[in-house]
């Protein structure tokens, strides 16, 4: 390989670590999978070695990681201290006073990430307008710092009331901490989230304080190991907003990695659908444990400003809106107390895994059901894993077929129907509930298990087209190569549209854009590679929730913006109130630093009818009994190849069943386009 022409993307999952290597010069794409390890860095380096990549040849290394997500889920976090205004240390414990299950009196919300004994108070006060009513008591502040010193913590969250309106007291507290404890990492709420609503601001700041040391240490170690191997550029880390960050930014905003892993699949979904001529697409990323569903409308991924890894502790930074449910290849089939068949969210995991893995699993899973029906063959990963069909059949017979009084195949079909119904309900939540008709979308299915369920889901939802990417199992890793450096900045700006001065709005936008350019410049982004996108969050006067409305590069009037808000409100909520005053709530700037992306090769479409490599009996719902079904090798299918169902398409990282009466065609980008 010639110098600096290779791009590498690595996506670390719970079971496998996926590696995608793209050669800019030849357009060749190489994929590899290795088992994930306790230390993710070991799996990353093992995958790079398995792919035969010389790091001296790598121009760009992009990485999606679940380190932050797993740390929040497992609570394996460094001890931290929160310093707040006197009387407000319980904000993050009181939360909003709600519960995930309102009627379950015995199920409590998980405790905050920082214990009450580690939440310290100081005297200070700023009012809602930003006026300092009581300056920071510096003597008390230094006494608090002594307590922090004795506790031996290395990270502190400073969260003062109304600091979004005036951060002076917070910043002074941070300065005192820096003077007294220079080795302690300090996170202030006015830097992380300068917005109203104390619980959301405090919660986001606390999450950043406990994650920043963890993820920055991980990122710096990985960056050092890559440099030792010969990689010279910045390591790029995917964040929840759909962009990438350098290690320098991760040190300040580690909380943005809390949804790093699931964002990559959504980005790949948009890219694949857009290439194939589908500006509207639903992405279904189905792995071994869960399914992540994303929505692309007019070529734009839906985003959200409030999300959470654990109920009750919101993270209010922009994130790609992804709905995750417990439906994967390892999801267990079981019966509830009423005798109804259920599927997930419990999973067999990687160990012991499905019964078919032969590692001690005895309960039936979706993988076992697909194997019993012949949709999966006896081997996975090009023979790297052998499946035990007898064990799968026995698990389904004992735990599903006999209780239902049906055959093993009928029970397996029932298991998959329940799993598909769960996923279809989730798709309806993210589409129909948002005012979008799934019939106007393409369904992009990926992940190791996604293609197995694609056509059945499309039929359930009346979606006309299913797209299966060339390498479904590593599509999320590919997504890491398709993103830019991105920062999301915002500031509160409350006022009615009919009284707000457009000049004041423009001045605030210019301040945000100046900070955005400074951040991008610090990451070595050239001025010509910067793009700044403005939006205004608006709402009807008296409303709680707001809607982001895109605006132009210069604000001369807010009338057109208000008109756009009415239209968007009608689409999302099915009503509008033109006579009700509209309020400006928040100004946002998305700062994008363009990163060179791979040009995926487009092939000439030549119609052909491929030859199957073998045949095997497969049960389809449309047929009574097994059908002798042709099996095709995905690697041999060229652009223009047409396959009539019933058929099975197998490859290294996934399997795609094509039912009777359904046609599949390979398009110019080697996606399998299935017409339902």
N, C-alpha and C positions, 0 to 999 in steps of 0.2 A: 504494500500500500504506500502511495506517496504521502508526503507529510501533510498533516492537518486537513484531511478531507473526510474524516469519519465522524459521524454523530452517534452518540450512545445515549440511550434512555433506559433507566432501570426503575421498575415498579415493584416495591416490596409488598407482598401480601402475607396473609396469615399462614398459608400452606406452601405457596411457591413464590419465588422471586423471578420476575420476567425481565428479559433483556432484549432490547431491540437495537440493532446496529444498522445504520444507514450509510452507504458509501455515496457521497455527493457526485463523484466522478462517473461511476458506472450505473447509479440508480439502484444498485442491488441492496436488498433488505434481508438481513439475517436475524433469526429469532432463536432464543434459547430459554430454557426453564431450568432452574435449580431449586432444590428444597430450601425454604427459608430456615434461618438459624436463630438461636437465642440472641446473638449479637448480629443485627441486620447487616452490619458492615462486612462480616465474613461472607454472607450470601452474595452481597453486591460484588465483592472482589472475586468470589468463586465463579459467578456468572460471567463476569468480564473475561476471566481466564478461559472458561469453557468456550466462549465465543471466539477465542483466539485474537482478541483485540490487543494491539500494542498501544498503550496510552500515549506514546509519543505521536501517534497518528491522529489523535482525537482532537477535533476542533471545538466540540461542544459536548458537555456531559450534563444531562438533565435527570432529575431524580424525584420520584414521588414516594412518599414515605408514610407509614402508619405509626411511627414512633410516638408522635404527640397524641394521636387518638388513643392508642393503647395505654399510654401513661395516664390519661384522664379516666379511662374505663377501669383500669386495674388499681388506680390510686397510688401507683409507685412514683411518688412525687417528692421533690426535696422539701424539707420543712421551710416554711416561709412565715413572715410576719406582715400583718397589715396595720398601717398607722392611719387613723381616721379622726375626724372631728369628734369632740367629746359628745357622747350621747348617741352615736350612730354606728357603733361597732357591730350591732346585730342586724344591720340592713341586709347582709347577704344570707342571714339565717332565716329572717322573717320572709324574705323574697316577696312574692305577690300574694302570699297566703293561700295559694291554690295547690292542688295535688293532681298527679297524673291520673289516678283513679279516684274521683271525688267521693265515691260511695264505699271505698275500702277503708274502714276506720283503723285497720291494723297495719296498713302499709304506709310507712313514713317516707318522706323525701330524704334522699341521701344527705349527710351532713356537708357543710361547706368544705372547700379545699383547704381552708385555713381554720384551725380550731379556735374556739373562743378565747382560750388562754393566750393565744398568739395574736389576738386583735387588740392593739393598744390605742389609747386615745390621747389627744392633745387639745388644748384650748386654742380655738381660732374660729372665725366665722365670716363668710361672705354671703351677701343676700342674692336674691334671684336676678337682680340687675347687674351684679358684678361689683357692687360697692363693698369695700372691706369694712365690716362692722367691728371686727376684733382682729387685730394683727396676730400673727402666730406668736405664741408665748415661747420664746426661744430657750428660756431656762428649762421649761417643761419639756421642750423638744429634745434638749440634750440629755435630760434624765431618761426619756424614752429610748434614746440611742444607746444609753448604758444598758438598758434592759435587753435591747437587740443584741448588743455585744455579748452579754452573759448567756443568752440563748444559743449563740453560736450559729445563727442562720446565715445564709449567703445570699438571700434574695428577699426584697421588701417591696410591698405594694403600698403606695401612698394614695389614699382616696379621701379627699375632702369634699364636703357638701358644697355644691354650686361652683366647683372648680372649673367647670366648662365655661362659666361666665367671666371668671377672673382667676387665672392659675397662679397668682403671685404667692399666696401662702403655700401652695403645694410645691412650687419651685424652690421656695426658701427651705422647706423641710428637706427636699432632695439635696440641696446644697450642704445643709448641715450633716446629713448622712454621708455625703461624699467626703466632707472634711474629716469626720470622725472615723468612718469605716470605708476607706477607699476601695477595699476588695469586695464590698457588698454590692450586688446588682440592685438598682433601684428602678421601679416602674411607677410612673405617675399617671393617674386617670386622665389628666388633661392632655397628655401626650398620646395615650392609647385611644381614647374615645372622648373627645371634647363635646359631649352631648348631654342633654337633659335626661332625667330619669336615673335616680341614684342606683337602684338595684342593678340595672343593666350595665351602667358604667362601672360600678364596683366589681360586678361579676366578671366582666371582660378583662378588667385590669388584674384581678386576682389570678384568673386563668393564665394571663400572660406572665405574671410573676413566677408562678410555679412551673411553667413550661419553658421559659426562655433559657434558664441554665441547662436544662436537660437537652433540648433540641439544638442549642448552639454548640454544646459540647459534642453532640453526635455529628453535626454538620462539619465542625472544625476537624474532628478526627478523620472523617471520611475525606475531606478536602486534603488533609495532610497526606493520607495514604495514597490518594490519586497523584498528588504532586511527586511523591517518592517514585511512583511508577512511571512518571514522565508527562503527566497532564499539566499544562501550564495555565490554562484559562480559569475563570471562576467556575466553581461548581454551582449549578442553577437548581434551586429547590422549588418544586411546585407548591403553590399555596391555595387556600380555599377559594380565592376569588377568581381562579382560572389563569393566573399569571405565574411567573417565577420570581424568586428572590435570590440575591446573593447571600453568602454567609454573614456579611456585614449587617444586612437588614434583618436577618434571622435573629441576631443577638438582641435587637430592639423589639421585634414583633414576632416572637416565637409562636404565639397563639394562632397566628395565621396558618400554621402547619397542621392545625387540629382536624382539618378535612382535606389534607393534601392527597391522600390515596384515592378518594372517590372522585375528586375533581378531574383527574386525568382521563377517566373513561368518558365523562360528559364532553370534554373538549374533543376527543377522538370522534365521538358520535356526531358532533356538529361538522367536523371536517369531512368525514366520510359521506354524510348525507348531502352536504353542499356540493361536493365533487360529483355526486351522482344525480344532481339536479333536483334535490328535495330540500327546499328551504325550511320546511316544517318536518320535524323528526322527533320521535320518541326513542330514547336510548334505553336499552335493557341490558345491564351488565350483571350477569348471573354467575357467581362463583360457587365455591364449595359450601359457604355458610349463609351468605346473604345476597340480595339482589338490589342494585342501585339503579334507580329510574330517573332520567333527566329529560328535559323538554327544550327543544329548539323551535323558536317561532320567528319566521322571516330571517333565518340565518343567525339569530341571536339567542344565546342561552339565557334562560330565566335565572335571575339571581334573587337572593333574599338578604335582608339586613339583620335578621335575628335568627339564630339557630343554636343548637346545643348538642353536646355529646352526651350529657347526662341531664335528665329532667330537672328543672328548677334553677339551672345555672347557665343563663343565656350568654352567647358570644355574639356581640353586635357589631361585627365587621362584615363587609360584603362577602358573600359566598355564593358559588353556583348552587342553585336550588336542586338538591338531589334527595329523593325520597328513598330511604333504605328500609327494607323489610326482611324478616327472617325466612327467606326462601332460597335455598341453594341446593346443589347436588347432594349435600349431606344432610338436608333437612329430614327430620324423623316423622314418620306417619304414626299417629296414635289416636286413641279414642277418648273423648271427653266423658264426663259423668253421665251424660244423657245418651251415650252410645253412638254419638256422631263421629265420623272419621275426620280427623284434623291433620294438618301438615305444617310443621314448624311451629314457632320459631326455633324450637330446640334443634340442635344439630349434633350429628355424630362427630363433627370436627375432623381433624386430620388423624387423630388417634382416639379411639380405635378406628374411626371412619365407618363408611358403609360396610354392611356384611360382606359385600363382594370384594372388599380389599383384603380379606383374610387376616385381619389384625385383631380379631377378637370381637368385632361388632356383631350384634345379634338382632338389632332392631331394623326394620325396613326403612329405607331412605329413597329419595327420588332417583339416585343413581342405581339402586337395586331394581327399582321398577323399570327404568329404561333398559337395563340389561336383560331382565326377564322377558320384556317385549321385543327384544332383538334390535332395538334402536341403537344400543351400544354393542360393539363387538367385544370379544374376549380380551382385547389388549388396548392399553392407552399409551400415549406418548411414544408412538412408534415402537411398541413392544417393551418399553421401559417399565410398564406396570401390567401385570396379568390380573384379570378379574375372575372371581370364583362364582360362576353362574349358579352352581348348586347351593352355595351358601346364601346367595341372594334369594333364590326361590324358596328355600326353607324359612328364611326370615319373613318373607311375605306370606307364606302359607300359615305359619304359626300365629303371626301378629295381625294379619289383615284378612286373608282369605277365609280361614275357619270362623273367626268371629262374625264375618259378613255372610257366611254360607254361600260363597261363590268360588269360582276357579281362581287359580293363582294369577292367570293373565287378566281376568276381570278385576281382581283386587289391585293389580299393578296399574291398570288403566284408571281405576278410581283414585288411587293415590296421586297420579299425575293430574287428573281433572281437578282435584282439590288444590293442588299446588298452583295450577294455572289460574284457577278462580281467585286465589289470593293475590297473584301478580296482576291479574286484570283489574281487581278492585283498586290496587295501588296506582295503576296507570290512570284509572278514572279520577282518582283523587288529584293527581298532578295535571290532568288535562281538562276533563269535563268540569270539575269543580272550579277551575280557573277561567272557564268560558271558552274552551277550545274543544273542537270536535275531532276525536281520534281518526275519523274517516278521512280527514284532510291531511293526515300525517303518514310518513313512512315509519316503519318499525325497524330500528337498527339493533340487532341482537349480537352480543359478544360476551366475553368471559367464557370459561371452559364449558359451562352448562347452558348458556343462553341460546345457542342455535338449536338445541334439543327441544326447546319449548316455543320457538319463534312462530311457526305457522299456526299452532293451536291457539296461541294468544291473539294472533292477528284475526283469526276467525271469530274468536270470542268478542273482539272489539270492532269487527268490521273494517279492519285496516287493510287496504288493498295491496300494499307492497311490503315485503320483508327484505332487508339488506343484511347479508352476512359478510363481514369484512374478510379479507384474505387470511388473516391470522387472528381469529376471534380471541384466543386465550391471552395474547399479548397486546391487544388493542389499547389497553390502558397505558402500557409502556410507550406505545407509539404516541399517545396523547401528550406525553411529556416533551416530545420534540416539536410540538405544534403550538407552543405558547410563547408569549413575550414577557419581558420584565413588566410588572404592573404594581402600581401603588394606588390606593383608594384614600382620598382625603375628603373631609367634610367639616362643616361648621354650622352651628345653630344660627338660624335667621328667622325669627318669628315675626309675622306681620301680615295683615290683610293685603291682598293683591291691589285693591283699590286705594290703599294708602301708602304702600311701600314705594320708595323711590327706586326706579330702575338703575339710577346712577350708583346708589348705595349697593345694590345687588352686584352690579358690574365691578365695583371696587373690591367687594369681598371675594368675588371669583378671581380677580387678578392676584389677590394675596395668596389664595390657595394655589394658583398656577405657579406663582413664584416659588413656593415651597416644593411643589411637584417637580419643577425643573431642577431645583437644588438636589432633591433626592436622586433623580435620574442621573444627574451629572456626577454625583458621588459614586455611582455604579458604572461610570465610564460609558454612559450612553451619549452619543453625539447628538447635537441639537437637531440635525436633520432626521434623526431616527426617533424623535419624541412626538407623541400624539397625546393631546389633552382633550378629554371628553367631559362636557358639562351636563349635569342633570339637576333639577330642582325637585325636592320632595314637597308635595302639596297635599292639602286635604280640605274638606269642607269645614267651616268654622264650627268647633265643638266636637269634631271627630277625634278619635284616638289614633287610628292608623293612617298612614300617608302613602301616596303613590309617587314614584319617581317619573318625572317628565323630562325628556331630552330637550335641550335648548341649544341655540346657535352660539357662535363664537363671540358675539357682542350683544349685550342686553340693552335695547332701546325702549322696549315696551313689554309689559307682562300680559297683555291682552291675548296674544296668540298662545302663550304658554297656558293660560287659564282655559282657553278653548280646547287645547289638547288634553288638559286634565279632565275636563267634562267627558270627552270621548273615551279616554282610558278608564275612567270610573264606571262608565256605562258598560264597557266590555267586561271588566273584571267583576263588577257587583250587580250588573243588570239593572241599574237605575242611575239617574243623574238629577241634580237639583240646580238648574241654571240660575234660579232666583236666590240661592243660598250663597253668602259670601265665601270666597275661596281664600285659604290661608297658605302662605309660604311657611314651611316648617324647617327645612334644612337645605343647604347648598352642597353639592358634591362635585368633585373632580376626580376622574379616573385618569391616571398618568401612565401611558404605555411607552415603553422603550422597545422598539422593534428588534427582534432577534432573528437572524437568518434561519429559515426553515427548509426542510428537505422538500424537493419537488418530486412527489410520487409519480412514477412513470405511467404514462397513458399508452395502452396497447391498441393496436389495430384490431377491430372487431371482425372476425371472420367466422361466419356461421359454421358450426360443425356438430356432429353427434358423437360424443366420446364413447369408448368401449369400457364396460365395467371390468373391475379387477377380480370380482368374485360375486357369489350370490349367497344369501342367507335368509332364513325365515324371519319375517317381521310382522308383528301384530299392529294393525292400524284400526282406529275406531270405525273407519268407513267400510271395513271388510269383516266378514264373519270368519274368524280363524286366521292362521298365519298365511302370509303371502310370500312366495319365493321372490326376494327383492334384490335387484342389482346393487352392488356396492362400488362406488367410484372413489378414486384417489384424488383428493383436491389438488395435489401438486401437479397432476397431469392435465388439469382442465385449463384450456386457453380461452382468451377473450372471444366471446361469440358461441362458446359451447352451450348447447341446450339439452336439458335433462327433463324428461317427463316422469312424473311420479306414478307408481311408488318407486322410491330410490333412497339410498343412503350415501352421503358424501362424508368420507373420513379424512382426517388430517392429523398432524402432530398434536395439536392443542384443542381439538374439539370434533364434534360429530354433528352433522345436519341431516335429519330425516325429511324427506319430501313425500308427503302423503299422496295417495291416488287422486287424480284430477287436478293436480297442482303442477305448474311448470316453473323450472328454475333456469336462469340464463346467467352466464358469466359476462359482466360488463367490461368496459375499457380499463377500469382500475382493478380488475380481478375480484370485485365483489360478487357474491352470489345473490342475484336479484330474483326473488321468488314472488311470483304473481299469484295472489290468493283469490 
